[in-house]
Amino acid sequence: MPTRRIIFQQLALDARIGILEHELRATQPLHIDAEFDVDISQEVKDTDIHTVLDYRHLRSAIVDECTRRHVHLLETLAEQLVDRVFSEFPDVRQIRIRVSKPLAFSDCAAVGIELQRSR
């Protein structure tokens, strides 16, 4: 079945993430880069948003999952994001997601985890 790719680049948000003492006390910025391969199940009708997967809903699920509670590890958050997207969006066939901390180190732009899954 053919697919269409939805892409998010550097979705920026503040999250409660980390295992270090200072990370347990405050939020920190995260960047999310994600690609979603979505089944093309019908012809796109330019005036009907229901003929495509509305990426506003994907964005909302990502933001909610990243901000709803404290998570200790980036690896855990990446897994939770994949699980949620597969659970809520049955047309998504493949996910590639990168979760990164832009302020983790002063000598690099960011450090992060990338995860890719298919169903």
C-alpha positions in Angstrom: 0.0 0.0 0.0 1.4 3.5 -0.8 2.2 5.8 2.0 2.6 9.5 2.6 5.1 10.9 5.1 4.2 13.5 7.7 7.3 15.3 9.1 7.9 17.4 12.2 11.2 19.3 12.5 12.3 20.7 15.9 9.0 20.7 17.6 10.1 22.6 20.7 8.5 22.2 24.1 9.4 22.2 27.8 9.2 18.9 29.6 9.9 17.3 33.0 12.6 14.8 32.0 15.8 13.6 33.4 17.3 11.5 36.2 19.9 14.0 37.6 19.0 16.0 40.7 18.7 19.3 38.9 16.5 17.7 36.2 14.1 16.5 38.8 13.4 20.0 40.0 12.6 21.9 36.8 11.4 21.5 33.2 13.9 21.7 30.4 13.6 22.2 26.6 13.2 19.2 24.3 13.2 19.1 20.5 11.2 16.5 18.7 11.9 15.5 15.1 9.5 12.9 13.7 8.5 11.2 10.5 5.3 9.2 10.2 4.6 7.0 7.2 0.8 6.9 6.8 -1.3 4.6 4.6 -2.9 6.4 1.7 -6.3 4.9 2.0 -8.3 7.4 -0.2 -7.9 10.1 -2.7 -7.0 13.5 -1.3 -9.8 16.1 -1.6 -8.4 19.5 -1.2 -11.4 20.8 0.7 -11.8 17.8 3.0 -9.4 17.4 5.9 -10.9 14.0 6.6 -9.3 12.6 3.5 -5.9 12.8 5.1 -4.4 12.3 8.6 -4.7 15.7 10.3 -1.2 16.4 11.6 -2.6 18.7 14.2 -3.8 15.6 16.0 -0.3 14.0 15.8 1.3 17.2 17.2 -1.2 17.3 20.0 -0.5 13.7 21.0 3.3 14.3 20.9 3.0 17.5 23.1 0.7 15.8 25.6 2.8 12.7 25.9 6.0 14.8 26.5 4.4 17.1 29.1 1.9 15.0 31.0 4.4 13.6 33.7 8.0 13.4 34.6 10.0 10.8 32.6 13.5 9.9 33.7 15.1 8.7 30.4 14.9 9.9 26.8 14.7 6.2 25.8 11.5 5.8 27.8 9.9 8.9 26.4 10.7 7.8 22.8 9.1 4.4 23.5 6.0 6.0 25.0 5.6 8.3 22.0 5.8 5.4 19.6 3.3 3.4 21.6 0.9 6.2 21.8 1.0 7.1 18.1 0.5 3.4 17.1 -2.4 3.1 19.6 -4.2 6.3 18.5 -3.4 6.5 14.8 -4.0 3.1 13.0 -3.1 4.5 9.6 0.5 5.2 10.7 2.7 2.3 9.4 6.1 3.5 10.4 7.6 6.0 12.8 11.0 7.5 13.1 11.3 9.8 16.1 14.2 11.7 17.6 13.9 13.2 21.1 16.8 15.6 22.0 17.9 17.9 24.8 19.4 21.0 23.3 20.8 22.3 26.6 22.3 19.0 27.9 25.9 19.9 27.0 27.5 23.2 26.2 29.8 21.7 23.5 27.2 20.3 21.2 23.9 21.5 19.7 21.9 18.6 21.4 22.0 15.1 22.6 19.2 12.7 21.9 17.7 9.3 21.1 16.3 8.2 17.8 13.9 5.3 17.5 12.4 3.7 14.4 9.5 1.3 14.4 7.2 -0.3 11.9 4.0 -2.4 12.3 
